Amino acid sequence: MNKPLFAAALLAAGLTPAFAQTSVNIYGIVDAGLVREMGGTSNATKVSSGVASVSRIGFRGTEDLGGGMSALFVLETGFKADTGEVDTAGTIFNRQALVGIKSEVGTVTLGRQYTPYYSTITGYADPFAAGLAGSAKNLLPTSGSNTRTSNTVMVASPKIAGVTGELAYSVGEQAGSNSAGRQVGAAVTYAVERLNVRLAYNNRNSDISAAAGAASVPVVAATSRDIGTNTLLAANYDFGIVKAYAAFGVDKGYNSGVLPNTTNPYGATVRPTASTNSTDLLIGATLPVGEGTVIASVINKNDKTTFNQDATQVAVGYTYALSKRSTVYTSYGKIKNRRGAGYTVGNGTDVGSGDSAYNLGLRHAF
């Protein structure tokens, strides 16, 4: 008997059905803007998708299981608003795909999800929220699995006296090794009134197992690399008139500082080299002005390797709310590279091609 007929039968008998309450929501962002990139080997003007926030569509839902427990899921894919294409070929839900259980003692989720390190950048450190020309992604190491990981189990604690914690473990799934390709992340957050402080840690194993080759091709040779680690302390405080942001990060080891743009965008004699020992410092602020907000930040990358390829980014932006869902934006970012560093001014989606860029666009959330 289907649910409607079963419910009708119970009501006819004077009984009340006790079906679990379920909710499923469709949500998304459509973001497109004009981008002018300058200072690289070629200047470019283009219409880009996801300049302020990556264009996406997703489904999320919960089911009340009773006893203070609920099941949850998230399925989210990215797309290009300028062309209508999926932003990552060969994928469906490339941004998030997870299922989990939430209770009074915490939440456990399994699947493809954001790392605690990346959530610290977007939610606590960067006043640009990793978008526009001032995105912290231009200098802070967020490439690849520093942003999100597949095959991940994440445990999040409830809030106790303003403190919450997260622990994530991503299985490498390479035959013949339990450690090759695995990643561990953790974060502790203290949030009370106008103050938010978060400490995040990321530990990335980039080894390749000797058994990783398929049966139809020669087995690849085992590759052993240094562990890459990222530690980031971020804080923001709302003074009412202005909200201040600050962050300090330490990046060490292989893949700890992958370059967003892996080409040689300025044609330097000494090619840009991904740092394996660096520190990051960010200072920023947001200032409400009427229905809009002024955003500004300064970020410094201090490369401590022998290449000493440092970089400093200065950025300013402005967003104006046309409604609760629609926002127009503009921004400008400039990076000063030193000794052959190859950092570029990108935005929420693109890595950029030059050392400066302007943005002007519209974002609609639904």
C-alpha positions in Angstrom: 0.0 0.0 0.0 1.4 3.4 -0.9 1.8 6.2 1.7 -1.3 8.3 0.7 -3.6 5.2 0.8 -2.0 4.0 4.0 -2.5 7.4 5.7 -6.1 7.5 4.5 -6.7 4.1 6.0 -5.2 5.1 9.4 -7.2 8.3 9.5 -10.4 6.3 8.7 -9.6 4.1 11.6 -9.1 7.1 13.9 -5.3 6.7 14.0 -2.6 9.3 13.4 0.3 8.4 11.0 3.8 9.1 12.2 5.8 9.5 9.0 9.1 11.2 9.3 9.2 14.9 8.2 11.3 15.3 5.1 12.4 18.5 3.3 14.3 18.8 0.0 15.4 22.2 -1.3 16.8 23.3 -4.6 19.3 26.2 -4.4 21.9 27.9 -6.5 23.9 30.9 -7.7 24.0 32.4 -11.2 26.9 34.8 -11.4 28.4 36.4 -14.5 30.6 39.5 -15.0 33.0 41.4 -17.2 36.7 40.8 -16.4 39.6 42.8 -17.7 43.0 41.1 -17.0 46.3 43.0 -17.5 50.0 42.7 -17.0 50.7 39.2 -18.2 52.0 38.0 -21.5 48.6 38.9 -23.0 45.9 41.2 -21.9 42.3 39.9 -22.0 38.7 41.1 -21.7 36.0 38.5 -21.3 32.7 37.6 -19.9 33.3 35.1 -17.1 31.1 33.0 -14.9 31.4 32.9 -11.1 33.4 36.0 -10.6 32.1 36.8 -7.1 30.7 33.3 -6.3 31.0 30.1 -8.4 27.8 29.5 -10.4 26.1 26.4 -9.1 22.9 24.4 -8.6 22.4 22.0 -5.7 19.9 19.9 -3.8 20.0 19.5 -0.1 17.6 17.7 2.2 16.9 16.5 5.7 14.7 13.8 7.2 13.7 13.8 10.9 14.6 10.4 12.3 13.2 11.1 15.8 15.0 11.3 19.1 16.9 14.4 18.0 18.5 12.7 15.0 18.1 13.6 11.3 19.5 12.3 8.1 20.9 14.8 5.6 22.4 15.0 2.1 23.9 17.6 -0.3 24.4 17.3 -4.1 25.9 20.3 -5.8 27.3 20.9 -9.3 29.1 23.9 -10.8 28.3 25.4 -14.2 29.5 28.2 -16.5 26.9 30.9 -16.7 28.6 32.4 -19.8 28.4 29.2 -21.9 25.9 26.9 -20.1 28.5 24.1 -19.8 29.3 22.1 -16.7 32.4 23.7 -15.2 34.3 20.4 -14.8 33.9 18.0 -17.7 33.0 14.4 -17.0 31.4 15.1 -13.6 27.9 15.5 -12.2 28.1 16.7 -8.6 31.7 17.8 -8.6 31.4 20.5 -5.9 29.7 18.5 -3.1 28.2 15.0 -2.8 27.6 13.9 0.7 25.2 12.1 3.1 25.2 12.1 6.8 23.6 11.9 10.2 23.1 14.9 12.6 22.3 14.5 16.3 22.8 16.4 19.6 26.3 15.0 20.0 27.5 16.1 16.5 27.3 15.5 12.8 29.0 12.8 10.6 29.1 13.1 6.8 30.6 10.9 4.1 31.4 11.9 0.5 33.0 14.8 -1.4 33.1 17.9 0.8 35.0 21.0 1.6 38.2 20.8 3.7 38.2 22.5 7.2 41.2 24.5 5.8 39.2 26.0 2.9 36.2 26.7 5.0 38.4 28.7 7.3 39.6 30.9 4.3 36.1 31.5 2.9 34.2 31.9 6.2 36.7 33.5 8.6 39.8 34.9 6.9 38.9 36.5 3.6 36.6 39.5 3.4 36.2 38.8 -0.3 35.0 35.2 0.6 37.3 33.8 -2.0 35.7 35.7 -4.8 36.2 38.8 -7.0 39.7 40.2 -7.9 40.6 40.3 -4.2 40.2 36.6 -3.7 42.6 35.1 -1.1 42.9 32.1 -3.5 45.2 34.2 -5.6 48.0 33.8 -3.0 46.8 31.4 -0.3 47.2 27.6 -1.3 43.7 26.4 -2.2 44.4 24.5 -5.4 43.3 20.9 -5.8 42.4 18.9 -2.7 43.2 21.8 -0.4 39.7 23.0 -1.4 37.6 19.9 -1.3 38.3 16.1 -1.1 36.5 13.0 -2.2 36.1 9.8 -0.2 36.0 11.8 3.0 34.6 11.2 6.4 34.0 14.3 8.5 32.9 14.6 12.1 31.7 18.0 13.5 31.0 18.7 17.1 28.0 20.7 18.5 28.7 24.2 19.8 29.7 24.2 23.5 30.5 27.5 25.2 31.2 29.0 21.8 33.6 26.2 20.7 33.1 23.8 17.8 35.4 21.3 16.2 35.8 19.5 12.9 37.9 16.4 11.9 38.1 15.1 8.3 39.8 12.0 7.0 40.1 11.4 3.2 40.9 7.9 2.1 43.5 7.7 -0.7 42.0 4.5 -2.1 45.3 3.4 -3.7 45.7 -0.4 -3.8 48.7 -1.6 -1.8 48.9 1.4 0.5 46.7 2.8 3.3 48.5 6.1 3.4 49.3 7.1 -0.2 47.0 9.9 -1.3 45.2 10.2 2.1 44.5 13.6 3.6 43.6 14.7 7.1 42.1 18.0 8.2 40.9 19.6 11.4 39.6 22.9 12.7 38.6 24.4 16.0 36.4 27.5 16.1 35.5 30.0 18.9 32.6 32.2 18.1 31.0 34.5 20.6 29.0 37.7 20.0 31.0 39.7 17.4 34.2 37.7 17.5 35.1 34.6 15.4 38.4 32.8 15.7 39.3 29.6 13.9 42.5 27.5 13.7 42.7 25.0 10.8 45.2 22.3 9.9 45.6 20.3 6.7 47.9 17.3 6.2 48.3 16.0 2.6 50.0 12.8 1.5 51.0 13.0 -2.2 52.6 9.6 -2.4 51.7 7.2 -5.2 51.4 3.5 -4.5 53.3 1.0 -6.7 50.1 -0.9 -7.1 48.1 2.1 -8.4 48.4 1.1 -12.1 45.5 -0.6 -13.8 45.8 -4.3 -14.9 45.8 -3.2 -18.6 48.8 -0.9 -18.2 52.2 -1.2 -16.7 52.2 -0.8 -12.9 53.5 2.7 -12.0 56.6 3.1 -9.9 56.1 4.0 -6.3 56.6 7.7 -5.6 57.4 8.9 -2.1 57.1 12.6 -1.3 57.2 14.9 1.7 54.0 15.5 3.6 52.4 18.8 2.8 50.9 20.7 5.7 49.0 24.0 5.9 48.2 25.7 9.2 46.0 28.8 9.3 44.8 31.0 12.1 42.0 33.3 11.1 39.9 35.8 13.0 37.3 38.5 12.3 35.6 41.0 14.6 32.6 43.2 13.9 33.1 46.7 15.3 29.7 47.7 14.0 31.0 50.4 11.7 33.6 48.1 10.2 34.3 44.4 10.3 38.0 43.6 10.5 39.7 40.4 9.2 43.2 38.9 9.9 44.9 35.6 9.1 48.3 34.0 9.3 49.3 30.8 7.6 52.3 28.5 7.5 52.7 26.1 4.5 55.4 23.4 4.4 56.2 20.4 2.3 55.3 19.0 -1.1 52.0 20.3 -2.6 51.6 22.8 0.3 51.7 25.8 -2.0 50.5 24.8 -5.4 50.4 27.7 -7.8 46.9 28.6 -9.1 48.4 29.5 -12.5 50.9 26.8 -13.4 52.2 28.5 -16.6 54.8 31.2 -16.8 52.4 34.1 -17.2 55.1 36.8 -17.2 57.8 35.0 -19.2 60.3 35.1 -16.4 63.8 33.7 -16.9 63.5 31.8 -13.6 60.1 30.1 -14.0 57.6 30.4 -11.1 58.1 27.6 -8.6 55.5 26.3 -6.2 56.8 27.1 -2.7 57.4 24.3 -0.2 58.1 26.6 2.7 56.1 29.9 3.0 54.0 32.0 5.3 50.8 34.0 4.4 49.6 37.2 6.1 46.2 38.7 5.4 44.7 41.9 6.7 41.2 43.1 5.5 38.0 44.8 6.3 34.4 45.3 5.1 32.5 48.6 5.6 28.7 48.9 5.1 27.7 51.9 3.0 24.0 52.2 2.6 22.7 49.1 0.8 26.3 48.3 -0.3 29.6 47.1 1.2 33.1 48.3 0.6 35.7 45.4 0.8 39.5 45.7 1.0 42.4 43.5 1.8 46.2 43.2 1.7 47.8 39.7 1.4 51.6 38.9 1.6 53.2 35.7 0.5 56.6 35.2 2.0 58.5 32.4 0.2 61.2 31.0 2.4 62.8 28.7 -0.2 66.0 29.5 -2.0 63.8 30.9 -4.9 62.5 33.6 -2.5 59.5 34.3 -4.9 57.5 36.6 -2.7 54.3 38.4 -3.7 51.9 41.0 -2.3 48.3 41.6 -3.3 46.2 44.8 -2.7 42.5 44.7 -3.6 39.4 46.8 -3.1 35.8 46.0 -4.1 32.2 47.1 -3.7 29.0 45.1 -3.7 25.5 46.6 -3.8 22.3 44.7 -2.9 19.5 45.2 -5.5 17.4 42.9 -3.4 17.9 40.0 -0.9 18.9 37.8 -3.7 20.5 40.0 -6.4 23.8 41.9 -6.0 25.9 43.9 -8.4 29.7 44.1 -7.8 32.9 45.6 -8.9 36.5 45.1 -7.8 40.1 45.7 -8.6 43.2 43.6 -7.6 46.9 44.1 -8.1 49.8 41.7 -7.3 53.4 42.7 -7.0 55.5 39.6 -7.8 59.2 39.4 -6.9 62.1 37.4 -8.3 60.1 35.5 -10.9 57.0 34.7 -8.8 54.0 34.0 -11.0 50.9 34.8 -9.0 48.0 36.1 -11.0 44.8 38.1 -10.1 42.0 35.6 -10.5 38.5 35.6 -9.0 35.9 33.1 -7.7 36.3 30.8 -10.7 39.2 31.8 -12.9 42.9 31.7 -11.9 43.7 34.8 -13.9 46.4 35.6 -16.4 48.0 38.9 -15.3 49.1 40.8 -12.2 46.0 43.1 -12.2 42.3 42.8 -13.0 39.0 44.6 -12.9 35.6 43.0 -12.3 32.1 44.2 -12.9 29.1 41.9 -12.7 25.8 40.5 -11.3 25.1 37.7 -8.9 21.7 36.2 -8.2 21.1 33.6 -5.5 18.0 31.3 -5.3 
